[in-house]
Amino acid sequence: MWLLNSDTLLVESMGNSASNNVFTLFEDSLKPSSSSSGAWNAVKVLYHPCIKKRNKDLADAWENDIGVHPLTFPSKTCLELLLILSLSNACLPPSLRCMNSFQVINCLSSNKG
Amino acid sequence: MEESVFLEIRRKMQSGLLIIREPKAENLPVDISVTPASLEIKSCQDCKMISLPADVRIVPSSSRGLHYIAGDGLYVRLQVQADSNTSKGEQLFCFPLS
């Protein structure tokens, strides 16, 4: 998982698109309800899902890399995080969902109104 | 019916990527007006005005690279003046999830 572009500002306005249904899951956090707009400071997150042997070669390589710092969480926590990541990934315009081989999300950090 | 608008601004790059997501056929044509402080998306059925935060301004006549990606939307690159002092320094973290 990589975090970068911490100078990102996102301005979004939801129409009646299918992605609204995904955002309603997070209505109690930073996201607006449907059809409203807002601005957020954001960070771009690049990640590889590594459960069920996906990206196994990469995960093995990282495990053997002393420059990589593993953090161990309960598998339930990892699955919840992956669910949030994949839902957020699905909300991006399709051409922005992948960067090289990484999955991409924009993680909202603070509301700009 | 309203259009979804996605605007990603990089304060340090002073650049913005505007995406009008998948305008629906029944909403076309769509008029897009860009002013320094706001975006206006006007279709035959709806008009939507999006105001930018006070410290962000779009540079007049800087729209370029207009293109349409099927299933995705209309892409426009914009030049932006944004106060970069309000953002934190560049941070980079790396860790794998096991």
Backbone of each chain as ProteinMPNN parsed JSONL, in Angstrom:
{"seq_chain_A": "MWLLNSDTLLVESMGNSASNNVFTLFEDSLKPSSSSSGAWNAVKVLYHPCIKKRNKDLADAWENDIGVHPLTFPSKTCLELLLILSLSNACLPPSLRCMNSFQVINCLSSNKG", "coords_chain_A": {"N_chain_A": [[0.84, -1.186, 0.0], [0.585, 2.178, -0.871], [0.864, 5.625, -0.062], [0.294, 8.708, -1.534], [0.642, 11.932, -3.221], [-0.327, 14.016, -1.44], [-1.145, 16.577, -1.7], [-3.526, 16.771, -2.915], [-6.66, 18.03, -3.98], [-10.049, 17.379, -3.952], [-12.928, 17.944, -5.816], [-16.181, 17.199, -5.892], [-19.271, 16.278, -7.359], [-22.201, 14.656, -7.06], [-24.183, 12.977, -9.395], [-27.116, 11.284, -10.508], [-25.926, 8.772, -10.604], [-24.833, 5.315, -10.713], [-22.841, 5.03, -8.859], [-23.543, 6.444, -6.64], [-24.93, 4.768, -4.951], [-23.004, 3.303, -3.75], [-21.625, 5.195, -2.284], [-23.48, 5.803, -0.317], [-23.059, 4.103, 1.723], [-21.173, 5.304, 3.24], [-22.269, 7.523, 4.296], [-22.397, 8.587, 6.812], [-19.925, 9.497, 7.281], [-17.544, 11.381, 5.658], [-18.568, 11.831, 3.163], [-20.93, 13.392, 0.916], [-24.546, 13.255, 0.838], [-26.549, 11.95, -1.865], [-26.502, 13.859, -4.914], [-25.421, 16.238, -3.934], [-22.703, 18.569, -3.564], [-19.177, 18.949, -2.912], [-15.965, 19.737, -1.394], [-12.818, 18.266, -0.81], [-9.784, 17.732, 0.989], [-7.414, 15.362, -0.02], [-5.799, 12.133, -0.215], [-3.923, 10.125, -2.372], [-4.231, 6.671, -2.651], [-2.457, 3.831, -3.374], [-2.835, 0.409, -3.955], [-2.361, -3.15, -3.511], [-4.464, -5.866, -3.551], [-3.97, -8.638, -1.518], [-5.107, -11.012, -0.684], [-6.108, -14.471, -0.505], [-4.081, -15.615, -2.096], [-3.833, -13.839, -4.173], [-1.731, -11.786, -6.112], [0.526, -13.101, -5.151], [3.257, -13.537, -5.727], [4.285, -10.951, -5.616], [3.684, -10.256, -2.945], [5.292, -12.122, -1.625], [7.81, -11.25, -2.44], [7.896, -8.73, -1.253], [7.794, -9.467, 1.406], [10.313, -10.45, 1.793], [11.857, -8.248, 1.611], [13.891, -5.978, 3.158], [13.406, -3.311, 3.274], [10.736, -2.992, 3.443], [8.005, -2.555, 5.588], [6.125, -4.631, 7.446], [2.768, -4.61, 8.691], [0.806, -6.189, 11.015], [-2.504, -7.177, 11.103], [-5.703, -8.238, 12.475], [-7.422, -10.719, 10.517], [-10.058, -10.087, 9.957], [-10.132, -7.311, 10.169], [-8.456, -6.651, 8.034], [-9.998, -7.6, 5.905], [-12.249, -5.957, 6.095], [-11.047, -3.496, 5.567], [-10.164, -3.968, 2.953], [-12.629, -4.211, 1.714], [-13.662, -1.614, 1.976], [-11.687, -0.282, 0.507], [-12.083, -1.429, -2.052], [-14.7, -0.675, -2.641], [-14.427, 2.099, -2.68], [-12.626, 2.333, -4.746], [-14.239, 1.514, -6.865], [-15.828, 3.707, -7.159], [-14.407, 5.627, -8.484], [-13.791, 7.343, -11.621], [-13.639, 5.071, -14.356], [-11.151, 5.067, -15.821], [-9.343, 5.952, -14.0], [-8.992, 4.092, -12.069], [-6.927, 2.276, -11.963], [-3.386, 2.224, -11.663], [-0.464, 1.747, -13.228], [0.142, -1.482, -12.132], [-1.291, -1.213, -9.868], [-4.2, -0.912, -7.742], [-6.32, 1.927, -7.263], [-7.333, 4.433, -4.936], [-8.97, 7.465, -3.805], [-8.338, 8.826, -0.825], [-10.205, 10.528, 1.451], [-9.297, 13.287, 3.41], [-9.882, 15.675, 4.824], [-12.643, 17.903, 5.176], [-13.411, 20.456, 2.861], [-15.56, 22.005, 2.586]], "CA_chain_A": [[0.0, 0.0, 0.0], [1.347, 3.422, -0.962], [0.103, 6.87, 0.04], [1.024, 9.794, -2.185], [-0.13, 13.095, -3.679], [-1.074, 14.564, -0.308], [-1.583, 17.939, -2.023], [-4.706, 16.652, -3.78], [-7.958, 18.562, -3.575], [-11.097, 16.781, -4.765], [-14.231, 18.597, -5.84], [-17.065, 16.211, -6.508], [-20.702, 16.495, -7.312], [-22.829, 13.4, -7.458], [-25.445, 12.961, -10.115], [-27.882, 10.093, -10.155], [-25.229, 7.633, -11.186], [-24.843, 4.111, -9.89], [-21.844, 5.109, -7.793], [-24.17, 6.984, -5.439], [-25.354, 3.7, -4.063], [-21.839, 2.89, -2.984], [-21.291, 6.238, -1.323], [-24.424, 5.885, 0.796], [-22.491, 3.327, 2.822], [-20.302, 6.163, 4.047], [-22.954, 8.8, 4.479], [-22.174, 9.144, 8.14], [-18.57, 10.042, 7.41], [-17.253, 12.654, 5.005], [-19.191, 11.979, 1.851], [-22.257, 13.987, 0.928], [-25.603, 12.404, 0.314], [-26.589, 12.075, -3.32], [-26.85, 15.107, -5.577], [-24.812, 17.424, -3.377], [-21.308, 18.653, -3.961], [-18.301, 19.386, -1.845], [-14.529, 19.688, -1.683], [-12.078, 17.574, 0.251], [-8.373, 17.395, 0.856], [-7.38, 13.919, -0.212], [-4.527, 11.467, -0.45], [-4.1, 9.0, -3.285], [-3.762, 5.405, -2.083], [-2.257, 2.74, -4.332], [-2.755, -0.821, -3.169], [-2.541, -4.467, -4.121], [-5.119, -6.838, -2.677], [-3.104, -9.826, -1.455], [-5.747, -12.156, -0.031], [-6.352, -15.67, -1.315], [-2.975, -15.843, -3.041], [-3.717, -12.829, -5.231], [-0.452, -11.072, -6.07], [1.374, -13.855, -4.226], [4.67, -13.303, -6.03], [4.629, -9.625, -5.118], [3.654, -10.313, -1.485], [6.49, -12.854, -1.208], [8.975, -10.395, -2.667], [7.883, -7.681, -0.235], [8.101, -10.074, 2.704], [11.757, -10.665, 1.865], [12.518, -6.97, 1.379], [14.048, -5.346, 4.471], [12.914, -1.94, 3.189], [9.268, -3.013, 3.578], [7.618, -2.767, 6.982], [4.794, -5.236, 7.537], [1.916, -4.382, 9.856], [-0.097, -7.33, 11.106], [-3.824, -6.89, 11.657], [-6.606, -9.392, 12.388], [-7.875, -10.873, 9.126], [-11.342, -9.379, 9.807], [-9.801, -5.906, 9.913], [-7.936, -6.565, 6.66], [-11.104, -7.785, 4.963], [-13.055, -4.731, 6.121], [-10.274, -2.474, 4.865], [-10.21, -4.279, 1.52], [-13.988, -3.904, 1.241], [-13.723, -0.15, 1.841], [-10.816, 0.086, -0.618], [-12.637, -1.804, -3.358], [-15.879, 0.166, -2.892], [-13.947, 3.43, -3.051], [-12.026, 2.172, -6.075], [-15.314, 1.415, -7.854], [-16.453, 5.024, -7.311], [-13.593, 6.485, -9.345], [-13.969, 7.143, -13.06], [-12.931, 3.833, -14.692], [-9.767, 5.201, -16.295], [-8.468, 6.339, -12.881], [-9.033, 3.058, -11.023], [-5.675, 1.525, -11.964], [-2.181, 2.95, -12.017], [0.384, 0.577, -13.463], [-0.636, -2.656, -11.74], [-1.932, -0.931, -8.587], [-5.542, -0.371, -7.611], [-6.204, 3.303, -6.772], [-8.478, 5.159, -4.374], [-8.688, 8.76, -3.209], [-8.739, 8.781, 0.577], [-10.535, 11.892, 1.846], [-8.69, 13.539, 4.713], [-10.631, 16.686, 5.561], [-13.661, 18.582, 4.375], [-13.122, 21.851, 2.514], [-16.845, 22.691, 2.452]], "C_chain_A": [[0.882, 1.245, 0.0], [0.391, 4.601, -0.79], [0.915, 7.967, -0.631], [0.071, 10.892, -2.643], [-0.97, 13.696, -2.553], [-1.5, 16.013, -0.544], [-2.853, 17.924, -2.877], [-5.925, 17.321, -3.152], [-9.002, 17.971, -4.513], [-12.354, 17.621, -4.667], [-15.162, 17.648, -6.569], [-18.505, 16.619, -6.351], [-21.357, 15.252, -7.855], [-24.081, 13.664, -8.282], [-26.22, 11.748, -9.664], [-27.231, 8.85, -10.735], [-25.225, 6.465, -10.212], [-23.9, 4.232, -8.707], [-22.427, 5.716, -6.518], [-24.519, 5.91, -4.437], [-24.199, 3.221, -3.2], [-21.544, 3.917, -1.902], [-22.244, 6.269, -0.138], [-23.933, 5.061, 1.981], [-21.7, 4.214, 3.774], [-20.97, 7.494, 4.376], [-22.691, 9.424, 5.838], [-20.755, 9.668, 8.301], [-18.445, 11.328, 6.611], [-18.058, 12.912, 3.749], [-20.566, 12.627, 1.935], [-23.3, 12.949, 0.536], [-25.718, 12.709, -1.176], [-26.965, 13.492, -3.753], [-26.326, 16.357, -4.873], [-23.344, 17.449, -3.806], [-20.474, 19.134, -2.79], [-16.85, 19.264, -2.262], [-13.8, 19.089, -0.493], [-10.584, 17.575, -0.063], [-8.297, 15.878, 0.799], [-5.953, 13.425, -0.399], [-4.797, 10.308, -1.398], [-3.49, 7.747, -2.664], [-3.647, 4.388, -3.214], [-2.137, 1.447, -3.538], [-2.871, -2.052, -4.057], [-3.336, -5.33, -3.151], [-4.318, -8.145, -2.688], [-3.773, -11.006, -0.745], [-5.932, -13.29, -1.027], [-5.353, -15.815, -2.447], [-2.96, -14.861, -4.208], [-2.409, -12.09, -5.048], [0.561, -11.774, -5.168], [2.864, -13.586, -4.463], [5.137, -11.966, -5.457], [4.69, -9.632, -3.592], [4.893, -11.032, -0.951], [7.736, -11.975, -1.34], [9.054, -9.307, -1.596], [8.237, -8.244, 1.135], [9.598, -10.244, 2.889], [12.561, -9.384, 1.676], [12.641, -6.237, 2.716], [13.601, -3.884, 4.454], [11.409, -1.844, 3.363], [8.902, -3.338, 5.017], [6.22, -3.373, 7.056], [4.063, -4.822, 8.814], [0.918, -5.529, 9.889], [-1.4, -6.908, 11.781], [-4.644, -8.174, 11.659], [-7.167, -9.492, 10.974], [-9.213, -10.161, 8.909], [-11.091, -7.905, 9.476], [-9.31, -5.724, 8.483], [-9.054, -6.697, 5.638], [-11.996, -6.549, 4.924], [-12.355, -3.612, 5.367], [-10.322, -2.705, 3.354], [-11.58, -3.968, 0.93], [-14.127, -2.403, 1.001], [-12.89, 0.296, 0.641], [-11.484, -0.229, -1.951], [-13.902, -1.01, -3.678], [-15.451, 1.566, -3.336], [-13.33, 3.418, -4.436], [-13.11, 2.189, -7.157], [-15.992, 2.761, -8.097], [-15.665, 5.944, -8.236], [-13.999, 6.313, -10.802], [-13.102, 5.957, -13.509], [-11.472, 4.002, -15.092], [-8.806, 5.562, -15.166], [-8.346, 5.247, -11.832], [-7.747, 2.251, -10.922], [-4.518, 2.441, -12.324], [-1.064, 1.922, -12.071], [-0.396, -0.653, -13.019], [-1.4, -2.417, -10.439], [-3.409, -0.558, -8.751], [-5.413, 1.002, -6.946], [-7.478, 3.719, -6.041], [-8.011, 6.551, -3.962], [-9.215, 8.722, -1.788], [-8.964, 10.218, 1.049], [-10.006, 12.153, 3.244], [-9.39, 14.638, 5.492], [-11.542, 17.441, 4.617], [-13.252, 20.024, 4.112], [-14.41, 22.64, 2.307], [-17.433, 22.557, 1.087]], "O_chain_A": [[1.82, 1.345, 0.79], [-0.732, 4.589, -1.295], [2.096, 8.138, -0.331], [-1.144, 10.792, -2.472], [-2.181, 13.866, -2.698], [-2.146, 16.615, 0.315], [-3.213, 18.931, -3.486], [-6.18, 17.19, -1.955], [-8.858, 18.051, -5.733], [-12.796, 17.97, -3.573], [-14.945, 17.333, -7.739], [-18.905, 17.22, -5.354], [-21.094, 14.844, -8.986], [-24.929, 14.474, -7.908], [-26.008, 11.24, -8.564], [-27.906, 7.983, -11.289], [-25.569, 6.613, -9.04], [-24.122, 3.612, -7.667], [-21.873, 5.529, -5.434], [-24.417, 6.111, -3.227], [-24.393, 2.788, -2.064], [-21.252, 3.569, -0.758], [-21.861, 6.716, 0.943], [-24.346, 5.296, 3.117], [-21.574, 3.914, 4.961], [-20.295, 8.472, 4.698], [-22.755, 10.643, 5.994], [-20.416, 10.225, 9.345], [-19.181, 12.28, 6.869], [-18.216, 14.054, 3.318], [-21.287, 12.433, 2.913], [-22.976, 11.902, -0.025], [-25.062, 13.618, -1.683], [-27.658, 14.216, -3.037], [-26.768, 17.457, -5.203], [-22.82, 16.471, -4.34], [-20.996, 19.658, -1.807], [-16.538, 18.757, -3.339], [-14.119, 19.364, 0.664], [-10.174, 17.44, -1.216], [-9.039, 15.189, 1.499], [-5.037, 14.191, -0.698], [-5.787, 9.592, -1.244], [-2.35, 7.775, -2.201], [-4.618, 4.118, -3.921], [-1.41, 1.399, -2.546], [-3.393, -2.008, -5.17], [-2.904, -5.508, -2.012], [-4.027, -8.689, -3.753], [-3.086, -11.903, -0.256], [-5.914, -13.08, -2.24], [-5.712, -16.094, -3.591], [-2.167, -15.02, -5.136], [-2.022, -11.799, -3.916], [1.36, -11.119, -4.498], [3.633, -13.427, -3.515], [6.226, -11.858, -4.894], [5.624, -9.087, -3.004], [5.477, -10.613, 0.048], [8.599, -11.963, -0.463], [10.134, -8.998, -1.091], [8.899, -7.581, 1.933], [10.099, -10.19, 4.013], [13.788, -9.418, 1.59], [11.633, -5.909, 3.341], [13.436, -3.28, 5.514], [10.859, -0.745, 3.425], [9.429, -4.287, 5.598], [5.236, -2.696, 6.759], [4.669, -4.701, 9.878], [0.257, -5.805, 8.888], [-1.397, -6.357, 12.881], [-4.322, -9.108, 10.925], [-7.367, -8.477, 10.307], [-9.484, -9.682, 7.807], [-11.755, -7.33, 8.613], [-9.69, -4.773, 7.801], [-9.064, -5.995, 4.627], [-12.448, -6.136, 3.855], [-12.988, -2.867, 4.619], [-10.498, -1.767, 2.577], [-11.685, -3.518, -0.21], [-14.638, -1.971, -0.033], [-13.322, 1.141, -0.144], [-11.462, 0.587, -2.872], [-14.162, -0.7, -4.841], [-16.038, 2.143, -4.251], [-13.486, 4.365, -5.207], [-12.937, 2.789, -8.218], [-16.655, 2.946, -9.117], [-16.203, 6.939, -8.722], [-14.498, 5.255, -11.184], [-11.95, 5.847, -13.088], [-10.638, 3.168, -14.74], [-7.59, 5.488, -15.343], [-7.677, 5.436, -10.816], [-7.501, 1.607, -9.902], [-4.646, 3.32, -13.176], [-0.753, 1.292, -11.06], [-1.514, -0.856, -13.494], [-2.087, -3.316, -9.954], [-3.812, 0.027, -9.757], [-4.498, 1.218, -6.152], [-8.58, 3.393, -6.481], [-6.816, 6.792, -3.792], [-10.422, 8.599, -1.577], [-8.038, 11.028, 1.05], [-10.225, 11.358, 4.158], [-9.487, 14.546, 6.716], [-11.257, 17.596, 3.429], [-12.803, 20.728, 5.016], [-14.372, 23.802, 1.903], [-18.515, 23.083, 0.826]]}, "seq_chain_B": "MEESVFLEIRRKMQSGLLIIREPKAENLPVDISVTPASLEIKSCQDCKMISLPADVRIVPSSSRGLHYIAGDGLYVRLQVQADSNTSKGEQLFCFPLS", "coords_chain_B": {"N_chain_B": [[-32.458, 14.571, -13.985], [-29.05, 14.552, -13.238], [-25.682, 15.514, -13.96], [-22.687, 13.816, -12.999], [-19.872, 15.206, -11.486], [-16.377, 15.319, -11.42], [-13.559, 16.59, -10.04], [-10.195, 16.76, -9.861], [-7.622, 18.192, -8.174], [-4.235, 19.12, -8.151], [-2.381, 20.652, -5.845], [0.371, 21.386, -5.768], [1.203, 20.949, -8.374], [-0.37, 22.73, -9.616], [-2.507, 22.066, -11.22], [-5.461, 20.72, -12.746], [-7.819, 18.063, -13.157], [-10.679, 17.671, -14.841], [-13.612, 15.814, -14.901], [-16.504, 15.112, -16.537], [-18.837, 12.981, -15.799], [-19.93, 10.398, -17.782], [-22.162, 11.654, -19.538], [-25.605, 11.393, -20.019], [-27.462, 10.202, -22.842], [-29.982, 11.362, -23.176], [-29.645, 13.743, -21.931], [-27.998, 15.261, -23.43], [-27.523, 18.067, -25.657], [-24.701, 19.129, -23.554], [-23.805, 22.006, -21.839], [-20.822, 23.398, -20.76], [-19.606, 25.636, -18.511], [-16.778, 27.372, -17.514], [-15.588, 29.233, -14.925], [-13.333, 31.375, -13.039], [-13.964, 30.819, -10.343], [-15.928, 28.903, -10.281], [-17.846, 26.104, -11.619], [-20.115, 25.449, -14.211], [-22.604, 23.32, -15.205], [-24.69, 22.721, -17.717], [-27.528, 21.2, -18.867], [-30.224, 20.161, -21.065], [-32.17, 19.552, -19.279], [-31.383, 20.281, -16.764], [-29.507, 22.36, -14.521], [-26.426, 22.83, -13.12], [-24.475, 24.23, -10.604], [-21.23, 24.511, -9.425], [-19.352, 25.571, -6.817], [-16.01, 26.586, -6.19], [-13.575, 25.997, -3.548], [-12.476, 28.819, -1.531], [-9.722, 29.29, -1.748], [-8.947, 28.332, -4.152], [-8.556, 28.726, -7.579], [-9.541, 28.666, -10.968], [-7.517, 29.02, -13.787], [-8.201, 31.41, -16.237], [-9.198, 30.514, -19.568], [-7.605, 28.219, -19.72], [-8.302, 25.669, -20.309], [-7.709, 22.504, -21.727], [-6.819, 19.67, -23.812], [-9.209, 18.312, -24.243], [-11.164, 15.459, -24.269], [-13.135, 12.501, -24.982], [-13.939, 9.614, -23.198], [-15.254, 6.55, -23.77], [-17.826, 5.183, -21.797], [-16.836, 6.361, -19.606], [-16.442, 9.258, -19.512], [-16.333, 12.845, -20.102], [-13.276, 14.416, -20.515], [-11.293, 17.067, -19.26], [-8.451, 19.073, -19.064], [-7.226, 21.407, -16.722], [-5.694, 24.498, -15.788], [-4.721, 25.519, -12.576], [-4.892, 27.822, -9.881], [-3.846, 27.413, -6.74], [-3.667, 27.64, -3.249], [-0.863, 26.415, -1.898], [0.17, 26.321, 0.592], [-1.524, 25.454, 2.518], [-1.567, 22.766, 2.403], [-0.153, 19.732, 3.653], [3.318, 18.694, 3.897], [4.952, 16.619, 1.427], [4.311, 13.229, 1.823], [5.257, 9.876, 2.213], [4.418, 6.554, 2.449], [4.957, 3.086, 2.954], [3.707, -0.075, 3.136], [3.056, -3.564, 3.248], [-0.05, -5.342, 3.194], [-0.863, -8.077, 5.044]], "CA_chain_B": [[-31.175, 13.895, -14.169], [-27.909, 15.445, -13.112], [-24.392, 14.935, -14.307], [-21.695, 13.725, -11.935], [-18.672, 15.957, -11.806], [-15.207, 14.908, -10.642], [-12.449, 17.506, -10.308], [-9.044, 16.427, -9.024], [-6.646, 19.281, -8.261], [-2.943, 18.943, -7.465], [-1.97, 22.007, -5.462], [1.761, 21.672, -6.128], [1.316, 20.976, -9.835], [-1.255, 23.797, -10.09], [-3.251, 21.514, -12.347], [-6.708, 20.064, -12.4], [-8.435, 17.171, -14.136], [-12.134, 17.723, -14.705], [-14.312, 14.756, -15.622], [-17.968, 15.103, -16.509], [-18.967, 11.533, -15.923], [-20.942, 9.76, -18.61], [-23.41, 12.367, -19.815], [-26.589, 10.483, -20.619], [-27.875, 10.649, -24.173], [-31.159, 12.236, -23.121], [-29.246, 15.033, -21.361], [-27.163, 15.993, -24.368], [-26.148, 18.538, -25.422], [-24.361, 19.693, -22.25], [-22.963, 23.211, -21.879], [-19.949, 23.479, -19.594], [-18.996, 26.95, -18.364], [-15.731, 27.391, -16.495], [-15.16, 30.557, -14.473], [-12.265, 31.152, -12.058], [-14.414, 30.342, -9.028], [-17.039, 27.945, -10.329], [-18.149, 25.333, -12.822], [-21.544, 25.349, -14.437], [-22.93, 22.26, -16.15], [-26.075, 22.985, -18.09], [-28.11, 20.333, -19.889], [-31.565, 20.63, -21.389], [-33.087, 19.303, -18.16], [-30.863, 20.614, -15.452], [-28.358, 23.253, -14.471], [-25.735, 22.607, -11.855], [-23.375, 25.16, -10.361], [-20.328, 24.017, -8.386], [-18.407, 26.607, -6.401], [-14.733, 26.073, -5.708], [-13.135, 26.593, -2.284], [-12.015, 30.199, -1.702], [-8.295, 29.389, -2.069], [-8.708, 27.64, -5.423], [-9.088, 29.461, -8.727], [-9.18, 28.122, -12.271], [-6.916, 30.033, -14.647], [-9.06, 31.597, -17.417], [-8.759, 30.022, -20.887], [-6.549, 27.213, -19.594], [-8.837, 24.34, -20.638], [-7.036, 21.878, -22.862], [-6.844, 18.206, -23.793], [-10.588, 17.804, -24.175], [-11.461, 14.215, -24.984], [-14.2, 11.689, -24.42], [-13.633, 8.2, -23.062], [-16.533, 5.839, -23.717], [-18.088, 4.515, -20.533], [-16.143, 7.071, -18.541], [-16.933, 10.63, -19.508], [-15.638, 13.907, -20.825], [-12.091, 14.826, -19.759], [-10.709, 18.367, -19.564], [-7.352, 19.491, -18.19], [-7.306, 22.82, -16.384], [-4.628, 25.06, -14.954], [-5.374, 25.961, -11.352], [-4.108, 28.513, -8.859], [-4.299, 26.936, -5.438], [-2.74, 27.917, -2.159], [-0.267, 25.13, -1.512], [0.639, 26.382, 1.98], [-2.478, 24.796, 3.415], [-1.396, 21.312, 2.366], [1.014, 19.252, 4.389], [4.419, 18.286, 3.039], [4.806, 15.32, 0.76], [4.578, 12.097, 2.701], [5.206, 8.617, 1.492], [4.478, 5.403, 3.33], [4.837, 1.829, 2.238], [3.667, -1.301, 3.917], [2.161, -4.549, 2.65], [-1.086, -5.901, 4.06], [-0.819, -9.54, 4.964]], "C_chain_B": [[-30.025, 14.884, -14.055], [-26.637, 14.726, -13.521], [-23.512, 14.853, -13.062], [-20.431, 14.443, -12.374], [-17.551, 15.534, -10.865], [-14.075, 15.85, -11.016], [-11.326, 17.208, -9.322], [-7.972, 17.479, -9.237], [-5.382, 18.895, -7.519], [-2.414, 20.336, -7.153], [-0.559, 22.337, -5.94], [1.948, 21.767, -7.634], [0.512, 22.133, -10.426], [-2.066, 23.315, -11.296], [-4.515, 20.823, -11.852], [-7.18, 19.171, -13.527], [-9.935, 17.176, -13.867], [-12.748, 16.595, -15.525], [-15.816, 14.935, -15.428], [-18.354, 13.658, -16.79], [-20.194, 11.127, -16.715], [-22.229, 10.566, -18.786], [-24.387, 11.418, -20.504], [-27.144, 11.084, -21.909], [-29.039, 11.63, -24.095], [-30.817, 13.618, -22.565], [-28.432, 15.876, -22.332], [-28.025, 16.947, -25.204], [-25.955, 19.106, -24.017], [-23.446, 20.887, -22.464], [-22.129, 23.266, -20.621], [-19.317, 24.859, -19.566], [-17.993, 26.901, -17.225], [-15.417, 28.838, -16.175], [-14.073, 30.336, -13.421], [-12.755, 30.498, -10.763], [-15.487, 29.276, -9.092], [-17.097, 27.194, -11.657], [-19.658, 25.315, -12.976], [-21.792, 24.318, -15.521], [-24.41, 22.394, -16.478], [-26.509, 22.0, -19.172], [-29.53, 20.813, -20.13], [-32.508, 20.468, -20.194], [-32.628, 19.896, -16.84], [-29.712, 21.601, -15.564], [-27.704, 23.09, -13.11], [-24.557, 23.547, -11.741], [-22.527, 24.615, -9.216], [-19.329, 25.116, -8.061], [-17.129, 25.974, -5.875], [-14.41, 26.685, -4.344], [-12.457, 27.931, -2.532], [-10.548, 30.287, -2.132], [-7.943, 28.701, -3.385], [-9.351, 28.425, -6.559], [-8.62, 28.818, -10.02], [-8.646, 29.251, -13.145], [-7.765, 30.168, -15.916], [-8.388, 31.072, -18.695], [-7.663, 28.969, -20.806], [-7.038, 25.806, -19.931], [-8.103, 23.766, -21.838], [-7.205, 20.363, -22.758], [-8.235, 17.622, -23.685], [-10.708, 16.486, -24.934], [-12.516, 13.405, -24.244], [-13.748, 10.237, -24.354], [-14.947, 7.466, -22.86], [-16.66, 5.093, -22.395], [-17.503, 5.247, -19.343], [-16.624, 8.517, -18.452], [-16.059, 11.562, -20.307], [-14.499, 14.421, -19.961], [-11.609, 16.19, -20.22], [-9.583, 18.622, -18.57], [-7.447, 20.988, -17.957], [-6.055, 23.237, -15.628], [-5.288, 25.734, -13.752], [-4.402, 26.752, -10.497], [-4.67, 28.093, -7.514], [-3.23, 27.226, -4.407], [-2.158, 26.602, -1.665], [0.23, 25.147, -0.072], [-0.277, 25.618, 2.929], [-2.307, 23.28, 3.401], [-0.128, 20.926, 3.125], [2.109, 18.859, 3.393], [4.182, 16.913, 2.443], [5.178, 14.197, 1.715], [4.432, 10.833, 1.901], [5.337, 7.481, 2.494], [4.37, 4.153, 2.486], [4.746, 0.697, 3.229], [2.708, -2.279, 3.253], [1.12, -4.994, 3.667], [-1.05, -7.408, 3.938], [-2.178, -10.107, 5.351]], "O_chain_B": [[-30.031, 15.931, -14.702], [-26.532, 13.503, -13.438], [-23.582, 15.712, -12.183], [-19.982, 14.293, -13.51], [-17.756, 15.407, -9.658], [-13.672, 15.907, -12.177], [-11.479, 17.38, -8.113], [-7.467, 17.644, -10.348], [-5.441, 18.402, -6.392], [-2.05, 21.099, -8.048], [-0.312, 23.427, -6.456], [2.752, 22.564, -8.118], [0.686, 22.481, -11.594], [-2.28, 24.054, -12.258], [-4.612, 20.403, -10.698], [-6.974, 19.472, -14.702], [-10.396, 16.746, -12.81], [-12.439, 16.441, -16.706], [-16.325, 14.912, -14.307], [-18.204, 13.18, -17.914], [-21.328, 11.461, -16.372], [-23.27, 10.199, -18.242], [-24.028, 10.727, -21.457], [-27.274, 12.301, -22.046], [-29.09, 12.605, -24.844], [-31.6, 14.557, -22.707], [-28.201, 17.061, -22.093], [-29.192, 16.634, -25.437], [-26.917, 19.516, -23.368], [-22.443, 20.8, -23.173], [-22.671, 23.19, -19.518], [-18.578, 25.225, -20.48], [-18.303, 26.453, -16.121], [-15.02, 29.596, -17.061], [-13.905, 29.21, -12.952], [-12.032, 29.708, -10.157], [-15.92, 28.785, -8.05], [-16.493, 27.587, -12.655], [-20.391, 25.182, -11.997], [-21.258, 24.426, -16.624], [-25.27, 22.204, -15.618], [-25.932, 21.967, -20.259], [-29.993, 21.754, -19.486], [-33.523, 21.158, -20.102], [-33.415, 19.999, -15.898], [-29.029, 21.661, -16.587], [-28.361, 23.201, -12.076], [-23.741, 23.655, -12.655], [-23.056, 24.294, -8.152], [-18.556, 25.542, -8.919], [-17.167, 24.949, -5.195], [-14.906, 27.763, -4.014], [-11.92, 28.164, -3.615], [-10.16, 31.242, -2.805], [-6.766, 28.511, -3.693], [-10.538, 28.749, -6.51], [-7.449, 28.464, -10.158], [-9.256, 30.316, -13.231], [-8.024, 29.176, -16.597], [-7.174, 31.178, -18.866], [-6.868, 28.84, -21.737], [-6.268, 24.85, -19.847], [-7.899, 24.45, -22.841], [-7.674, 19.845, -21.744], [-8.421, 16.555, -23.101], [-10.382, 16.42, -26.119], [-12.756, 13.596, -23.052], [-13.237, 9.694, -25.333], [-15.67, 7.725, -21.897], [-15.714, 4.453, -21.935], [-17.654, 4.809, -18.202], [-17.153, 8.938, -17.423], [-15.184, 11.15, -21.069], [-14.712, 14.816, -18.814], [-11.521, 16.451, -21.42], [-9.749, 18.41, -17.369], [-7.716, 21.75, -18.885], [-5.439, 22.437, -14.923], [-6.291, 26.433, -13.895], [-3.227, 26.4, -10.396], [-5.822, 28.38, -7.19], [-2.036, 27.073, -4.666], [-2.865, 25.777, -1.086], [0.664, 24.117, 0.443], [0.141, 25.191, 4.005], [-2.83, 22.585, 4.271], [0.827, 21.697, 3.219], [1.851, 18.713, 2.198], [3.326, 16.154, 2.896], [6.241, 14.222, 2.336], [3.582, 10.734, 1.016], [6.271, 7.459, 3.296], [3.757, 4.168, 1.418], [5.625, 0.534, 4.074], [1.66, -1.874, 2.749], [1.39, -5.017, 4.868], [-1.191, -7.951, 2.843], [-2.362, -11.324, 5.352]]}, "name": "protein", "num_of_chains": 2, "seq": "MWLLNSDTLLVESMGNSASNNVFTLFEDSLKPSSSSSGAWNAVKVLYHPCIKKRNKDLADAWENDIGVHPLTFPSKTCLELLLILSLSNACLPPSLRCMNSFQVINCLSSNKGMEESVFLEIRRKMQSGLLIIREPKAENLPVDISVTPASLEIKSCQDCKMISLPADVRIVPSSSRGLHYIAGDGLYVRLQVQADSNTSKGEQLFCFPLS"}
